[in-house]
């Protein structure tokens, strides 16, 4: 975000508009709506601007622009057809630390006028930073159709009730919960029907009957593999309702940016076996914030029930009578497979898939290596890259063919995703050669050979040539063809 969104109060404050044409007229009209004291500098004016000048709504200066006119103004709009004059106004405004908008010239402007949806006192502004005004205009048209005119009346009603609501619910979390309950009721519909008195009565009765806040709650949310677009709608709603978000280290900034702006964000991640925050500390934080009446989101990468210790956290919450719910996420194996073009199952090559974790010695020593080494199955291995050599040796030792294809997916679904391909016999060597780092997921099995030919996202896979697997039918046909040639 290169622009800082701001709504400026210009009521009874001096604003200078340089230019008197149709564009300047539009800018002046908006400034008058904001109750600004507008001076227009131009040799001639549009008929509408002339009328406003005669009525005393604007001041009019006909002489050439002077720097001294900037002494008492808060804001300047340059709307002349002469770029040299516009540039002069912009540079002099910059020297005096006055914001200047040069119409249709983003490079010279220090502020931009957004497309506005007016539901006073509710205002929605849309800006492309001057780069694509038509997109802003299109979005405005679409939102105008979606947002009912009664929103203004609803905002005014909320403003009247606000002091009483704040007095009854001093804690922000409880106050937000009350607002959400109130807005989910019939008040908005009554206002749409122009039944303002009834809407006021219902709102006041809802406030009088509202119970005092009790214990809060926890939502265990799967954040997916990293791409914010892979969040579920329920996950997005939970992030926008949260008072506190306890998130893992690998939950990306793009996902966290979708959360409510005033939610408290606490990183509780672990990395490479080094526990920056212990599980016991996470439990304590969940309990502390929930008992304070807050809505807590426990945000985990991938899916909270796939190697995410989500079950342990729910057992803790249940033992302490904290209400909870679970929002599943797209686990790394599913996402990395999809974004690397590898089907986890394939009727000709893999009838099953196993999700395996091998982060450390304790986890790898409990694995059934003989079962993992069986053919015609896909292994999706969540792991630390440091365990690749051990994994390679154990699987080959227990019978997995060294020519079994693999696809090692680093930063799956993110813009910097990399896929390294090869065979089990050179797994550790290939990973080291390409400096694969965490987070990375290993897909091992015959289906991994499809990665080069089915790749569709990001850079092409490294270390493999494009080829397709031969199906059993095709292989049989090859044999029959060879026999036929020999007979001839």
MORA-V761503 format. One record per residue. N is the residue number from 1. SS is DSSP state (alpha for helix, beta for strand, coil for the rest). BURIAL is + if it has 9 or more other C-alpha atoms within 8 Angstrom, else -. Layout:
n | ss | burial
N | SS | BURIAL
N | SS | BURIAL
This chain:
n | ss | burial
1 | coil | -
2 | coil | -
3 | coil | -
4 | coil | -
5 | coil | -
6 | coil | -
7 | coil | -
8 | coil | -
9 | coil | -
10 | coil | +
11 | coil | -
12 | coil | -
13 | coil | +
14 | beta | +
15 | beta | +
16 | beta | +
17 | beta | +
18 | beta | +
19 | coil | +
20 | coil | +
21 | coil | +
22 | alpha | -
23 | alpha | +
24 | alpha | +
25 | alpha | +
26 | alpha | -
27 | alpha | +
28 | alpha | +
29 | alpha | -
30 | alpha | -
31 | alpha | +
32 | alpha | +
33 | alpha | -
34 | coil | +
35 | coil | +
36 | coil | +
37 | beta | +
38 | beta | +
39 | beta | +
40 | beta | +
41 | beta | +
42 | coil | +
43 | coil | +
44 | coil | -
45 | coil | +
46 | coil | +
47 | alpha | -
48 | alpha | -
49 | alpha | +
50 | alpha | +
51 | alpha | -
52 | alpha | +
53 | alpha | +
54 | alpha | -
55 | coil | -
56 | coil | -
57 | coil | -
58 | beta | +
59 | beta | +
60 | beta | +
61 | beta | +
62 | coil | -
63 | coil | -
64 | coil | -
65 | coil | -
66 | coil | -
67 | alpha | -
68 | alpha | -
69 | alpha | -
70 | alpha | +
71 | coil | -
72 | coil | -
73 | coil | +
74 | coil | +
75 | beta | +
76 | beta | +
77 | beta | +
78 | beta | +
79 | coil | +
80 | coil | +
81 | coil | -
82 | coil | -
83 | alpha | -
84 | alpha | -
85 | alpha | -
86 | alpha | +
87 | alpha | +
88 | alpha | -
89 | alpha | +
90 | alpha | +
91 | alpha | -
92 | alpha | +
93 | alpha | +
94 | alpha | +
95 | alpha | -
96 | coil | -
97 | coil | -
98 | coil | +
99 | beta | +
100 | beta | +
101 | beta | +
102 | beta | +
103 | coil | +
104 | coil | -
105 | coil | -
106 | coil | +
107 | coil | -
108 | coil | +
109 | coil | +
110 | coil | -
111 | coil | -
112 | coil | +
113 | coil | -
114 | coil | +
115 | beta | +
116 | beta | +
117 | beta | +
118 | beta | -
119 | beta | +
120 | coil | -
121 | coil | -
122 | beta | +
123 | beta | +
124 | beta | -
125 | beta | -
126 | beta | +
127 | coil | +
128 | coil | +
129 | coil | +
130 | coil | +
131 | coil | -
132 | coil | -
133 | alpha | +
134 | alpha | -
135 | alpha | -
136 | alpha | +
137 | alpha | +
138 | alpha | -
139 | alpha | +
140 | alpha | +
141 | alpha | -
142 | alpha | -
143 | alpha | +
144 | alpha | +
145 | alpha | -
146 | alpha | -
147 | coil | -
148 | coil | -
149 | coil | -
150 | coil | +
151 | alpha | +
152 | alpha | +
153 | alpha | -
154 | alpha | +
155 | alpha | +
156 | alpha | +
157 | alpha | +
158 | alpha | -
159 | alpha | -
160 | alpha | -
161 | alpha | +
162 | alpha | -
163 | alpha | -
164 | alpha | -
165 | alpha | +
166 | alpha | +
167 | alpha | -
168 | alpha | -
169 | coil | +
170 | coil | -
171 | coil | -
172 | alpha | -
173 | alpha | +
174 | alpha | +
175 | alpha | +
176 | alpha | -
177 | alpha | -
178 | alpha | +
179 | alpha | -
180 | alpha | -
181 | alpha | -
182 | alpha | +
183 | alpha | +
184 | coil | -
185 | coil | -
186 | coil | +
187 | alpha | +
188 | alpha | +
189 | alpha | -
190 | alpha | +
191 | alpha | +
192 | alpha | +
193 | coil | -
194 | coil | -
195 | coil | +
196 | alpha | -
197 | alpha | -
198 | alpha | -
199 | alpha | +
200 | alpha | +
201 | alpha | -
202 | alpha | +
203 | alpha | +
204 | alpha | +
205 | alpha | -
206 | alpha | +
207 | alpha | -
208 | alpha | -
209 | alpha | -
210 | coil | -
211 | coil | -
212 | coil | -
213 | coil | -
214 | coil | -
215 | coil | +
216 | coil | +
217 | beta | +
218 | beta | +
219 | beta | +
220 | beta | +
221 | beta | +
222 | beta | +
223 | coil | +
224 | beta | +
225 | coil | +
226 | coil | +
227 | coil | +
228 | alpha | -
229 | alpha | -
230 | alpha | +
231 | coil | +
232 | coil | -
233 | alpha | -
234 | alpha | -
235 | alpha | +
236 | alpha | +
237 | alpha | -
238 | alpha | +
239 | alpha | +
240 | alpha | +
241 | alpha | -
242 | coil | +
243 | coil | +
244 | beta | +
245 | beta | +
246 | beta | +
247 | beta | +
248 | coil | +
249 | coil | +
250 | coil | -
251 | coil | +
252 | coil | +
253 | alpha | -
254 | alpha | +
255 | alpha | +
256 | alpha | -
257 | coil | -
258 | coil | +
259 | coil | +
260 | coil | +
261 | coil | -
262 | coil | -
263 | coil | +
264 | beta | -
265 | beta | -
266 | beta | -
267 | beta | -
268 | coil | +
269 | coil | +
270 | beta | +
271 | beta | -
272 | coil | -
273 | coil | -
274 | beta | -
275 | beta | -
276 | coil | -
277 | coil | +
278 | coil | -
279 | alpha | -
280 | alpha | -
281 | alpha | -
282 | alpha | +
283 | alpha | +
284 | alpha | -
285 | alpha | -
286 | alpha | +
287 | alpha | +
288 | alpha | -
289 | alpha | +
290 | alpha | +
291 | alpha | +
292 | coil | -
293 | coil | +
294 | coil | +
295 | beta | +
296 | beta | +
297 | beta | +
298 | beta | +
299 | beta | +
300 | beta | +
301 | coil | +
302 | beta | +
303 | coil | +
304 | coil | +
305 | coil | +
306 | coil | -
307 | coil | -
308 | coil | +
309 | coil | +
310 | alpha | +
311 | alpha | -
312 | alpha | -
313 | alpha | +
314 | alpha | +
315 | alpha | -
316 | alpha | +
317 | alpha | +
318 | alpha | +
319 | alpha | -
320 | coil | -
321 | coil | -
322 | coil | +
323 | beta | +
324 | beta | +
325 | beta | -
326 | beta | -
327 | beta | +
328 | coil | +
329 | coil | +
330 | coil | +
331 | coil | +
332 | alpha | +
333 | alpha | +
334 | alpha | +
335 | alpha | +
336 | alpha | +
337 | alpha | +
338 | alpha | +
339 | alpha | +
340 | alpha | +
341 | coil | +
342 | coil | +
343 | coil | +
344 | coil | +
345 | coil | +
346 | beta | +
347 | coil | -
348 | coil | -
349 | coil | +
350 | beta | +
351 | coil | +
352 | coil | -
353 | beta | +
354 | beta | -
355 | beta | +
356 | beta | -
357 | beta | +
358 | beta | +
359 | coil | +
360 | coil | +
361 | alpha | -
362 | alpha | -
363 | alpha | +
364 | alpha | +
365 | coil | -
366 | coil | -
367 | coil | -
368 | coil | -
369 | alpha | +
370 | alpha | +
371 | alpha | -
372 | alpha | -
373 | coil | +
374 | coil | +
375 | coil | -
376 | coil | +
377 | coil | +
378 | beta | +
379 | beta | +
380 | beta | +
381 | beta | +
382 | beta | +
383 | beta | +
384 | coil | +
385 | alpha | +
386 | alpha | -
387 | alpha | +
388 | alpha | +
389 | alpha | +
390 | alpha | -
391 | alpha | -
392 | alpha | +
393 | alpha | -
394 | alpha | +
395 | alpha | +
396 | alpha | +
397 | alpha | -
398 | coil | +
399 | coil | +
400 | coil | +
401 | coil | -
402 | coil | -
403 | coil | -
404 | coil | +
405 | beta | +
406 | beta | +
407 | beta | +
408 | beta | +
409 | beta | +
410 | beta | +
411 | coil | +
412 | coil | +
413 | coil | +
414 | coil | -
415 | coil | -
416 | coil | -
417 | coil | +
418 | beta | +
419 | beta | +
420 | beta | +
421 | beta | +
422 | beta | +
423 | beta | +
424 | alpha | +
425 | alpha | +
426 | alpha | -
427 | alpha | +
428 | alpha | +
429 | alpha | -
430 | alpha | +
431 | alpha | +
432 | alpha | -
433 | alpha | -
434 | coil | -
435 | coil | -
436 | coil | +
437 | coil | -
438 | coil | -
439 | coil | -
440 | beta | +
441 | beta | +
442 | beta | +
443 | beta | +
444 | beta | +
445 | coil | +
446 | alpha | +
447 | alpha | +
448 | alpha | +
449 | alpha | +
450 | alpha | +
451 | alpha | +
452 | alpha | +
453 | alpha | +
454 | alpha | +
455 | coil | +
456 | coil | -
457 | coil | -
458 | coil | -
459 | coil | -
460 | coil | +
461 | coil | +
462 | beta | -
463 | coil | -
464 | coil | +
465 | coil | -
466 | coil | -
467 | coil | -
468 | coil | -
469 | coil | -
470 | coil | -
471 | coil | -
472 | alpha | -
473 | alpha | -
474 | alpha | -
475 | alpha | +
476 | alpha | -
477 | alpha | -
478 | alpha | -
479 | alpha | -
480 | alpha | -
481 | alpha | -
482 | alpha | -
483 | alpha | -
484 | alpha | -
485 | alpha | -
486 | alpha | -
487 | alpha | -
488 | coil | -
